[in-house]
């Protein structure tokens, strides 16, 4: 690729990142506020029925959604702006599309639940965004910093779970994932299942770790047979989850579940 073509590719990537960031922040804010109103509606119904505890729980969820909105939008926009500057100055490469092999793998996990045409992968030197040394997803872009090693199939499934969360639930997964890593239950999905939490009650990192580990164990898309290290209850759980992935069921930030 010539110098002129490289410059054009960087310009297109930076513009695309800023454009999708602005759109994503706006849509994410709208979804969060809509979900807050949904929780308030549930709260009114529950309180009218005399179900005070459940009603107050929905009020709490609504307040959390409102509080997250001014945090998540700047996280996405700030990350996109920094990425654009790094791309234009050569500190970060333009994103690549998924390979056919990667697409086939991901379709086997998520079905039609992720718009794979929107996904971009950035590997290697990614400037300030690679300081942590961790792979992460910012919107529909997956970053794999230098030193993290190759993008393994399991890691790809993990990060695309965050893309799935973003595409179905908006920006809320950003602050929720950070909270989970530093102050919550982190990646411990087994704890969530042991406590009887439904899929939508797992934090974003628990959801991603569950699908990553299920994929690596061969527990996704399989038949009724046993999988080593997995109980029958865990297998039934993850297969119910996979059935809902094409429809965005349980994504962080998605519409309030009708079950109340």
N, C-alpha and C positions, 0 to 999 in steps of 0.2 A: 504494500500500500504506500503510495507516494505521500509527500509532505502535505500537499493540498488536500488529498483524500483524508488523511489523518486529522487535519484541522477541521474539515467538514464533519467528520464522524464525532469529534469532540463537541463541536458546536451543537449538533443535533442531539447528542446525549444530554448535554447540559440543559438545553431548552426543553427536552422531553421530561427530564427530572423535575424542573421547576414547574412545568405545566401540570404534571400529574400530582405534584405536591400540593399546589394550590387547590386543585379539584378535590383531592383526597381529604385535605383539611376541612374544606367546606362541607363535603358530604359527611365526613366523620362527625363534625359538630352537629349537623342536622340530625343524624342518627342518635347521637347521645342525648340530645334534648328531647327527641321523640320518645326514646326509651324512658327518659325521666318522667315524661307526661304519662306514659303507659303505666309505670309503677305507681304514680299518683292515682290514676284511675282505679288500679287494683286496690290501692290503699283505701279509697273511698268505699268501694264495695265491701271489702273485708270489715272495715270499721262499722259500716251500716249493719252488717250481720252480727255485730258484737264480737268479732274475732280480732280483739285488740292487738295481740302479739303479732299476728300475721300482717295486720294493717300497718303497724309501726315498722315492721320489717321492710315493707315496700316503700315506706317513707324514707327509711335509711338508704335503700338502694337508689331512690330518686336523688337524694342529696349527694351521694357518691358520684352519680353520673354528671350532675351539674358541676361538681368540683373538678372532675377529670377533664371536662371540655377545654378550659383555658390552659391545661397542661399538655394534652395530647396534640393539639393543633400546632403549637410552637415547636414541639419535639419533631414532628414530621417536617414542617416548613424549614426549621433551622437545619435539620439534617440534609434536606434537599438543597438548600442554599449553599451549605458548606460543600456538598458533593459537586455542585455545579462549578463552584470556584476551583475546586481541586481538579476537576476534569479539564477545565479550560487552561489551567496552569501546568498540566502534565503530572500532577501528583496522584491522580486516580485514573484508571483506564475507563474507556467507554464500556458499557455493559454488553455482554454477549447474550444471544438467545439460547434457549435450552436446546440440547442436541436431541436427535430423534430417539436415542436410547433413553435419555432422561425423561422425555415426554411420555414414552411408553411406560416407564416405571411409575411415573406420577399418576398417569391415567388409571393404572392398576390399583392405586391407593385411593385417590380422590374422585375417580370417575370424571364427571363433568363439573365437579365442584370448584375447580380453580380455572380461571382464564389463563391458560399457559402462554398465550400470545403476548400477554402483558408482562410476563416475568423476564427479568434480566439478572444475569449472574456477573459479579465482579470479583475476580480472584487476584491475589498477589498484593502488590503495593497499593494501598488504598488511603494513604495519608493519615490524617488525624483520626479518621473513622476506624483505623486498624489498631489504635493504641492498646485497646483491651486485649487484643490477640484472639478475641472470640468471633465466631461467625454469628451473623445476625441478619434479620430482615427489616428493611426500612420500606414500608409500603409493599410493592411487588418486586423490589430489588433485593437480592441476596448478596451479602458481602462475606467473602472468605479471605481474611487477611493472610499475608505472607507468614509462614511459620505455623499456620493452623493445620497444614497438611492438605492433601487432596480432598476434593469435595466427594466424600463417600456417599453411597446410596442412602445410608441411615441418616446422615447429617442433612442430605438434601430433603428427605421426608420431614425431618424436624423443622427445618427452616421454611419449607413450603406449607407446613401447618400454620405458621405465623402469617404467611401470605394469604392462606385460606381465611384465617381470622380477620385479616384486614379487608379482604374483598367482600366478605359477608357482614362484618360487624363494624367496619370503619376503624378509626385510629385508637379506639379505647384499649386495644391490646398492648399499646406501647407502655403507658404508665402502669397497667396491670402486670405486665411482664417484669418491669423493673421492680415493682413492689414485691412481687413473688420471689425474685432473685435475692433481694437484700433483707426483706422483712417478713416474708411469708414462708410457705412450704416449699418454695423452689421447684425442683423438678420431680419431687417425690409423688408420683401418681399412685403408687401402691398405698400410701397413707390416705389419699383421697378416696380410693375404692374401699379401703378397710373401714372408713368412716361412713360409708354408704352414700357418698356424694354422686349425684348424676353428672353426666358429661358436662352439662352447661355450668355446673358449680365448680369444676376444676379450674385452676388458674391457667393462663395461657401457656406457661412453661410445663405444667403437668400435662396438658393436652398434647403439646408437641412431643414431650418425652414418651408419653404412652404410645403414640403412633410410631415414633422412631423405634422403640423397643419391640413393639408388636411386629413391625416390618422386619426387623433383624431376626426375630424369632420365627418368622414364617407364619405368624398368626393372622395376617390380613388376607382376606379373600380365600381362605382355605375351607376345607370341608369340616365335618363334625369331629374329626379325629383329635387326639391329644397333641399338645405342643409342649415340649420339654420346658419345665420351669414355670408353666402357666397352669392355673387351676381352671376347672370347667367354668366357674363363675366369671373369671377374668376373660376367658375366651368369648363367652356369651356377651359380655359387656362390650368388648372391643369390636365385635362383629355387628352389634347393634349400632355402635358409633359409626362404623364404616358405612352402614346402610344409609345414614343420614348425612354423610359428608357432601354428596352431590347437591343437597338442598340447603346447605349452610346451617344445619340443625346444631344449636349449641355454641355457635361461634361467639367469642367474646365481643360484646357490644351489639349483638343482634337483637331483634325485636323481643320484647318480654314474652316468655312462654305463656301460652293460654292456660296452662294448668294452674296459674295463680301465683 
